Amino acid sequence: MQTFAESKMARKPEENDLIIHATLKNEGLTFMASDAMPDRQAKVGDNVHMSISGNDSEWLTKVFNGLSKGVNVDMPLARQFWGDTYGQLTDKFGIHWMVNTTSRQ
């Protein structure tokens, strides 16, 4: 994890311990999260954006499709200009998800 203070992004002392980058990794998967930006009013469901990336296209497509059941997809999974397959959605709890299947090994 990296705090706002460690990244030199804290503008006020009360922002020092907010998390700007948190990463969990295992074989083939990276899960990232952060606190809401201090200058934005956080509300439940909008206070974090979750990001999952990895190289298992089949599994990540299942994750994306499972999260997207019964909700509006903000950006369908599709090949992007940087070469990866990427999509965004807001789940039924209002949590924002970014799913990225990397083309890099």
C-alpha angles and dihedrals in degrees: 000000000000123000127216088250093053091050092047089240097117112107096177130035092245089062094057097094097042112115115242096174129020119169133185117187137185133159106314098352137086120188117192134183140166141186118259116276109268094235093057125078106244119220128179109280092017098061094084138031114207121211127193121184135167144125101264100100096180094051095043091049088054090050092050093046092047093051092046097056109124096359138093113262111227093201122004120230106272141146109276134208091260090059100253130108109246139173140170133210142163111229127222090271093054095254115144116229131193116193120191127181106198121220089204120090 
